[in-house]
Amino acid sequence: MVRISVSRLRLSLSVLLYLILFYSIFDIYYTSPLVHGIKPIRPDAPPLVRNVVFIVTDGLRVDKLFTENMDDTPILRDIILNKGIWGLSHTRVPTESRPGHVALFAGFYEDVASVTKGWQVNAVEFDSVVNRSNRAWIWGGPDVVPMLQPSDRIGDDRVFISSYPRGMLDFTAENITQIDDWVVDKFSTFLVNNSHLLLTEEGVREDFRRGNFIFLHLSAADQLGHTAKPSSPEYFKMIRNIDSNIGRILKLFSDLPFGEEILLETAFILTADHGMTDWGSHGAGSPQETITPLIIWGSGISGPEVLENQSVGVGETELLRYHYNRKIHIVRQADICPLIAALLGIPIPANSVGEVPLDVLEAGQQLKAELIRSNALQIIAQFQVKYTEQKASHYRAFFQEFSSLTQAELSKLMSVAAQLTADGHYAPAISTYRQIIRHGLEGLNYYHKYDRFFMGLCIMLSYILWSVILCSDIVSHHSYRRDSFAPGSLSWNICAFCIASGIILTFTSAFDQSWLRTLYQLLPLALSLLLITVPAFRDVVFHMVSLASESRSNAKVEADSRSPTTFTVLLLVALLELALWGFMYRFLLSFGAILLGLWPFADPSFIGQRSKRLQVAWLLACLALACFPLLPLVGSFASPLLVLLGSLCVSAVSMAFSRVFATSPVVQWKLAQPQTYLVNFAAGLLFAKVLDLPKLPKSLAYPGLLGHFKK
């Protein structure tokens, strides 16, 4: 009975240890970057406009909008050439709707905790421009606009949110652009009945809320991107509809009784939350998904700047091929949030990591200095909270400040910037504040990941020590007499338990650390004590060390017999490393395939040394496999040659199998002979048909290989 209870206790403790180690990965690496408890920073600068109309075309491809002459979008072309500014916005992965809108409205890139919610539901509450504005009206899709509702303004009649019925999200509908028309229709009705609210002046409240924020979420681009793909005629028809709706919106303002007056107090921003691949997906990090269009015009926005000689390529993709002789403005997606805050004169949302793009604003140097100062104070507020949290949870003697922005350096830079502003040297003051913002963002990342390496090291040591304990337990049960392993004395175990418990209590009470973080640090200590105090484990470890020493002393004698094993171990390590680095550098996977092809020549147990033909076949197969990581990624071009080679390979394999079946003693010849002729005939027919592939257009506009074969 005692033996059964001990076994159950060991099993329970083992399961508990595995659960702790499993959970530790999420607790260490999937932590929220949000900083809580930050009060809004009152803006130094006055508002530039009273109203901001924010239009997000969900999933719009930048290269499909910015075409050579923008023939499909004459209204947006006129805005770019004569009224406003244009450019690109860089997003981050995951390129989904929720992360994109969080970056646009709150200024920070998605909390990793939202992965458990499918990027749809708020995993954590966050501050946004909707919360900071005095009034907000939002129309759009049911999968996006509900998440923009501030929790502290539920029931507030100054925040209106409406979405079209889910029944309109029909991917098979012929007129999917009706969802965009619905949004503009609702905005039109509102503007006709409530346009006076856009001119209403209200005093600044204690929470500094002011201005009117209007958000129009147009999601037809995303729906058509998934179904018809971005290169389809339907997609370009949808882009024409977007341009038409922009024209409708501008005409609505012009037709109002006080339309011109309202336009003088209104700025417009058009962008997208993410892009779309050629095959109709998003979520990854390709340039087609992470680069989005940006057009800004209206009051408070600088006009177009004629600039003929400028580079228009974006990396190696050349997504943007035309510059229209107008300066291109490139921003981060999170920068749009402080831009909206600067236009409305409201506090930048507390967790924003964006920087106000001053170049797009029509303002003097003094006003720009005030705007960037508010931006710097908001970033530093987060930086100071992170600094205080980390300092409180670590030994002061071992705590390392962020070297690029220590507390002394921060005070010095702020004093220098303030003095430059007071002296009227606004350009160097702006440069200093930008330096503070840059170092502040780096410091936020530094303190957020401050103890990540140390905690990961503790977990790694715990895994290693636990593996040693398991090996010791196996060896002690199978390779030695049970009599040689007496259980550890009770005094030793009690002493070890008291030491570990005392350290846990000391750490928990002395520092502001979670008990789980303390447990992660003490797991290696507890497992080490277990190895040392239990004689069975200790003796086995000592015996394993002695065996290793003896094997090293006899290395010269056993070199020939051990060389294949040594090579196999080294090969396994190399393959694991190549597989790991292959995520970042794809060509390394080719080296891994080559090493895999050499395996049978070094390890006779993998493929028998007598099977020379099989070894050569294995090597050739691995060399063929090594070619694939070197091929270009699936993109916006067709490759008939690859399709031809693939078909030839399939034909060769089919004929080879038919020959094997025909000559195999297991398969009767009478059954294999008809199959052989059929396979050869099909392979020949496939080869003849594939010869026509080079005649196909070198674009994805043709109806696909299936349609070609159907002819």
N, C-alpha and C positions, 0 to 999 in steps of 0.2 A: 504493500500500500504506500509506504514511504517512497519506494523507488518510482511508482507511478506518479505520485504527486510531484516529485522532483522533475520527472520528465515533462509533465505538463507545465510546470513553472518555467523550465528552460525553453519550451516551445513558445509559451506566451511572451516571454522576454525577447526571444528572437524575432517574433512577428512584430512586437512593439518597436524593436530597434530598426527593422526594415521600414516600418511606417514612418518613423522619425527621419531616417535617411532619405526616403522618397519625398517627404514633404519639404525637407530642407532645401531642395533644389528650387522649388517655387518660392519659398520664403526668402531665399537669398537673391535669386536672380530676377524674379517677377515681382518686384516691389514698386509701389506707386511713386512716381516722381513728384507728385503734387505736394505743395507746402501749404499747410493749413494755419489758420490764425493770423492771416495778414490783413491789416486794415487797408481800405482803398487809399491810394495816394492822390490827394487833391491836385488836379492839373494846374500848372502855372499859367498856361496860355488860354486865351478866350476861345470859344468855338469858332470854327471857320464856316460852318453851315448849320442850319437848323434841322435838315432832313438828309438822310442817307438811304438811297434805294439800292439794295444789294441783291443782285441777280446771280444765281448759281445754276449753270447748265450742267446737270449731273452727267458725268461720263463723256464730256465733249472732247474730241481729239483736237489737239492744237494745230496739226498740219492739215486737217480737213477744214478748219475755219480760216487759217491764214494761208490761202492759196495764192497763186501768182497775181491775179487781178481782183480777187474777191468778188467775182461776178455774181455769185449766189448771195452775197451779203452787201448790197450797195449802201445800206444805211450805216452799218458798222464800218465800212470802208470810209465813208464820209467823216465819221467821228474820228477815226485814226488820223486821217489826213488833215482835218481842219479844226477839230474841237478838243481833243483830249490826248491822252497818252496810251501807249500799248506796250505789251511785253509778255513775259513768261512768269509763271509761278511754279516753284519747285516743291513738290510734296514729298512725303516719306511713306515707306511701307508701314503697315499694310494699306494699299490703295483701295480702301473701301469707303462707302458713303459716310459712315459715322466718324471714323478718324479724320476724314477730310473736313467735315463740317465742324468738328471739335477744334481743329487747328484754325479754321477761318473765324469762328465765333469766340473761342476762348484763348487762342494764341499759343496753345501747347500741343505737342504731338501725343497721340493717343496713349492713355494709361494702359499698360500691358494687362492689367486685371480685366479689361473688357473682353479679352479673348474668350473668357469663360461665359460671356453673355452673347457671343456671336456677333460682336460689334454692333449691336442694336440697342441694348438697354444700358442706361447709365449705371456703370459699376460703382462710380463715385460721383458725388455732386461737384460741380465746378462753376466758377464765375464766368460770365460771358457778357458780350456787348448788349445782349437782350436784357440781361438783368440790370445793366448800368444805364440804359436809356430810360428816358421818362415815359415814352410811349413806344410800343412795338406792335406791328401787325405782320403776321406771317401766314403765307399760303404755300402749299406744296404737297409733297407725297406723304402718305401715312406712315412710311418707314423712316422718315427723317424729321419732319417738323415737330412731332410730339416730344422728342428728346431735348428740344430747345426750350421747353417750358421751365423757367426758374422755379425751384422748389419753394422759395420764400415769397413768390408772387402768384401763387395759385389762388384764383379768385379775384385777382386784381384786374379791374375792367380796363386798365390801361395796357394790358398785354393780351392781344387777340391772336389765337392760333387756330387755323382751319386747314383741313386736308381733304383732298378729293376722295370719293368712295373707293374702297379697294377693288370693287367690281370693274373700275375703269382700267386697272392694271392687267389687261388682257394681252398677252404676248402674241396672240393670233389675230388681234384686231388689225384691220386694214388701215385705220386712221389712228395710230397710236399718238399722234401729235395732239389729239384732243385733250390730253392731260395738261399740256402746256397752255392750250387755249383756255382751259377751265381756270387755271391760275390767273391768267391775265384778265379774264372776264370778271372774276371776283374782285380783283384789284380795281378794275374799271368801275364797278358798282360802288366800291368803297370810296373811291376818289370823287365820284360825282356827289355822293351824299355827305362826305365828311372832310372835304378839302380844307375847310376852315381850321381844322385841327393842325394842319401843317404850318399855319401862321400864328398859332396861339403861343403867346409868351408866358412862361411860368417861371417863378423864382426858383433858384437853386435850393434843393432840399439838403438836409443834413448829410444824406448819403451821396450827394453830388450828382444825382440822376438828372439828366437833361436831354433834350433833343428827341427827335422822332426817327425810329428805325423801321424800315420796311424791307422785308425779305421775301423774294419770289423764287421758289424752288422749281425749276423746269427740268423734269426728269425724262423727257421723251428720248433724249440722246442716249441715255443709259439703256433704256428698253430696246431701242432699235440697234444699239451696238451689240447687244446680246443676241438678238434674233437675226437681223439682216446683215450685220457686220459693218464696220466703218467705211468700207470701200463700196458699199452698195448704192444704187440710185436712191433707195428709200432714205438712206442716211443723209445724203445731200439735200433731198427734199425737206427733211427735218431741219437742216441748217437754214434753208431758205425760210422756213416757218419761224425759226428763232429770230432771224433778222426782221421778219414782218411783225412779230410781236414786240420787238424793241421799238419799231416805228409806231406801233399802236400806243405803247406806253408814252412815248414823247408827244404824240398828238393829243393824248388825254390831258397832259399838263397844259399844252398850248390852248386847248379849247375851254379850259376853266375860266371863270370870271376873273380870277386873280392868278391865272396860270403863269404869266411872265414873272410876277412877283415871287411866286412859289419856286420857280426854276432858279431864281437868283439865290435861293436859300437851300438848294438841293444839289447833292453830288450823287453820281451813279457809278457803281462798280459791277463789272461783269467778269466772271471767272468760272472755273469748274472745280469740283472737289477732287476729281481724279480723271485719268484718261482711259484709254481702251486699247487692247491689243488688236491686231488684224483679225484674229480668230474669235473676237467677241468676248474677251474675259478681262478681268482686272483683279488686283490684289497683290501682285508681285511688284518688282522694282525695275522693270524695263523703262526706258525713256518714254515710250508711248503711253505708259501709265502714270509716270511721276511728273511729267511736264504738262502744265495746263495753260490755257490762254488767259490773258489779263488785259482788260480794256477799262480805263477810268476816264470819266469826263464830268463836266458840270462845274458848279461853283466851288472855289477853293482848290481846284486842280490846275496845274500848269498846262499850258497849251502844247501843241506838238512842236517838237524841235527838229528842224530840217538837218539831217545828217546823212550825207550820201555814202561816204566811205566807212563802212562798219562791217564787222564780221557777223554773219548770220547763222553760222553752224552751231549746233548744240552737241558738243561731244563728237562721237563718230557717227551718230545717227542722222545728222543733217535734217532733223525734223523741221526746222525753220529755214526755208530756202529764200525767202524774200523779206526785204526790210522796208519797202515803200518809201525810201528816203526819209524815214522818220526814226528818231532815236528809240532804241529798244530798252525797256526797263525790265530788269530781271530781279525778282524778289523771292524770298521764301514764303511758303504758304502761311506760316505763322505771323509774318509781317503784316498781313492784311488786317488782322485784329487790332493792333495798335494804330494802324492807319485810320480805321473807322472811329476809334476812340479819339484820335487827334482831330478828326473832322467835326465830331459832335461836341468836343470839349469835355468828355467824360473821363473818369479814371480808367486806366488800362486794366482789364481783368487781372485778378491777383496772380494767377499762375501763368500768365503769358510769358513766353520766351522770345517773342518777336521784337524786331527793331523798326521803329517808324521809318518808312522810306521817304526821307525828306525831299528827295529830288522830284517827286510827283506832286508836291504841294506848292500852291501859289502863295508864298508867304515870304516875309523879309527874314534876314539873318537872325535878328533878335528873337522873332517868334519861333523860328526853327530851333534856336538854342534853348528856349523855354520848353519846347515840345520834347527835345531829346533829353533834357534834364529830368522831366517827369518820367520818361521811359527808363532812364538810368536808376532813378530812385526806386521804381517798381521792381526792377531786376535785383537791385541790392537788398531790398526788403526780403526777397526769397533767399538770397545768398546768406544773409545774417541769420535767418531762422535755421537753415541747414547747418551753418557753422556752429551755432549754439547747441543744437541737438547732438551733433557728433562730439563736440568737446565735452558735453555733460556725460556722455556714455563711454568715455575712454580715460585712461590714465593721463594726467596732464604732462607727466614726464615723457611719455611716448607719443603724445598727440602731435601730428604734423599738420601745420596750416598749409593752405594752398599757396605755393611759393610765388605765383604770379600776382596774387592779390591778397597779401596779408592785411591784417587790420590796420597796421601802420601805413602800408602803401595805399590802402583805400582812403584813409583820412587825408593823406597827402594829395592824391589825385582829385578828390572832391574839393579840397581847398584851392587847388590850382585852377580847376574849372570854374569855380565860383568867382575867383579873382579875375580871370580872363573875361568872364561875362560882365562883371562890374566895370571893367576898364573898356568895354566896348569891342573887345577882340573876339568876335563871335565865331569866326571860322576855326581858330585853334581851340576855342571852348567846345565847339561841337565835336571836333576830333578827339578831345580828351574824354568827353562823355561817351563817345562811341568806343573808346578804349576800355572804359569802365564796364560798359555793357558786354563787350567781348570777353573780358576776363571774368566778369560776373557769371556769364553763362558757362564758361569753362569750369569755374569754381563750383557751380551748382552740380555739374556732372561729377566733379571730383569728390565732393562730399556725399553725393548720392551713392557712389560706388566705393566709398572710403574703405570699408572693411570687407568688401566682397571677396577679394583675393584671400584674405586671412580666413574667412569663414569657409570658403571653398577648400582651402588647404586642410582645415579641421575635418571637413566631411571626407576628403580624400584619405586622410590618415585613418579615419574611423573605418572606412571600407577596407583598407589594407590590413589593419589590425584585426578586424572581424574575419577577414579571409584567412589570416594566420591562425586564429583561434579555431576556425572550422577545420582547417587542415590538421591542426594538432589534435583535435577531437577525433578525426577520422583515423589518423595514425595510431593514436592511443588505444583505439578499439580494435584495430586489425593487425598491428605489427608488433605489439608488445603484450607482455603478460599483465593481466589486470592487477596482480599483486604488487607490481612495481609502482603503481600509481595510487597512493593513498590520498584521500581528499584533503584539501588544505585545512589547516587548523582553524578552529572557530575564531580564535583571537586575531589571526591575520585578516580574515574576511571582515570581522567587525571593525578592525582598525582601518582597513581600506575604505569601508563604507563611511565611517565617520570623517575621514579625511576628505573624501569627495563631497559629502554633504556639507561640511564646513566651508569648503571653497565655494560651493554653489550659493550658500546663504551669504557669504561675504561679497561675492560678485553682484548678487541681486540687490543687496541693500546699499552697497557703496556706489553703484552706477545706475543710471537711468536706462537699463537694458531690459529687453523682454526676456522672460524666463527661457524661451526657446533659443534665443541667441546664446544665452549662458550655457544652456544644455549642449549646443553644438560645440562650444569650446571645451567642454569637460568630457565629451564622449571619448576622445582619444586618450585622455588621462584615465578614465574609468576602464577602458578596454586594456590599456597597458598594465594597470593594477591587476586586472583579471589574469593576464598572461603571467605576471610575476608571482602572484600569490597562490595560484593553483598549481601544485607540484606536477600534475599530469601534463598540463600545457607547457609548463616551464621546461620539463625534462625533454619533451618532444622537440621543442624549439632548439634547445641546446644540441640535441642529437642531429637535427637537420643542419645546423651550422657546422657541426663536426664533419658530417658527410660532405658538405660543400667544400670544406677545407681539404679533406682527403682527395676529393676529385680534382681539385686544383693542383695538388702535389703530384698526382699521377697524370697530369695533362699531356706530357710528352708521350707516355705509353699509349694513352687512349685517344690521341689526336685523330688518328685515321677513322676510328669507329664513331667518334662524336661529331666529325665535321658535317655530315648531312643534317644532324639534329641542330647543330649550331646555325647552319645556313637557313634551316627552316624557321627557327625562332627569329633570326634577323629579318628574314623575308616577311614574316607575319607582322613584325613591328613596322617595317617599311610600308607594307600595304595599308596598315591602319593609319599611318601618318599621311600617306598620299590620299586616302579616302577622306580624311579630315580636311586637309588643305585643298582638296578638290572642290569643296564648296565655294572657296574664294577664287581659286585659279583652276579653271576647268581643264586646261591642257595637262595638268598633273595626273588626271585620270588615265591618260594615254600611257604614261610611264607605269602606272599600276597594272594596266593590262599587259604590258610587255613583261614585267616581272612575273606576273601570273603565268605567262606562257613559258617562262624558263623554269618554272617549279618542277616539272617532271624530270628534268635533266639533273637536278640536284637532290631530289628526294625520291628514292626508288619506291617508297611505299605509296606514293601518289598514283603513279602509273608505272607498271612493271618495266624494268630496264629492257626486257626482251621485246616489248611492244614499241619498236622504233617507229613503225608507221603511225601508230596512235599518238606517240609523242610529237611527231612532226605535224600531224593533223591538229593536235591541241595548240601547238605554237602558231600555226597559220590562222586558226580561229581567233586566238587572242590578239594577233597582229591586226587582223581585220577589225576586231572590236576596238582596238586602239585608235582607229581612224575616226570614229564617230565623235569623240570629244573635240577633235580639231575642226570639225565641220561647222559652218556658221549656224547660229541659232535660227529657229523658225521665225521668219520675219515677213516683210511686205514684198517678197519676191518669190517666184517659182523656180524650181530647179529640176527641169526635165531630165538632166543627166543622172541625178541621184535616183529618180524614179526608174529610169532605164536600168541602172546598175542593180537596184533592188530587185527588179523583175527578173533580170538575168540570174541573180543569186538564187531566187526562189525556183527558177527553172532547173538550175544545176542541182540543187538539193533534191528536187522532186525526182529527177532522173537517177540520182545516186541512190535514193531510197528504193526506187523501183528495181534497180539492179541488185540491191541487197536482198530485197524480198524474193527476187527470182532465184538467187543462188543460195538462199538460206535453207539448211536442212530442216529447219523447224516448220517453215511455210511450204506447203505443197506447190509444185510448179504449176499445176493446173489452175490453181486459184490466183497465182501471181502473174501468169502470162497475160491475161486480158488487162489486168490493172497496169502492167508495164506499158502496153501500147497506149492506153488511155492517158496515162501520165505524160508520156512523151508527146502525144498529140496536143494535149493541153499546154504543155510547155512551149512547143513550137508555135502554137497559135498566139500565146501570150507574147512571145518574143516578136512575132511579126507585127502585132498590134502596137507594141510599145515603140516601134520604129517611127511612128507618126508623132511621138511626143515633142520632138524639137520644133515641130511646126506650130505648136501651140503658142499663144501670146505669153510673153514673159512677165505676167502680172497676175494678180489674184482676181482679176475682173472676170476671167472666163469661168463657166459654171462648174468647174471641178472635173476631176478625172472620171468620176462616175458618169457624168453627163456625156463626156467624150466617148466612153466605151459604149454607152447606150445607142449611139449613132450606128 
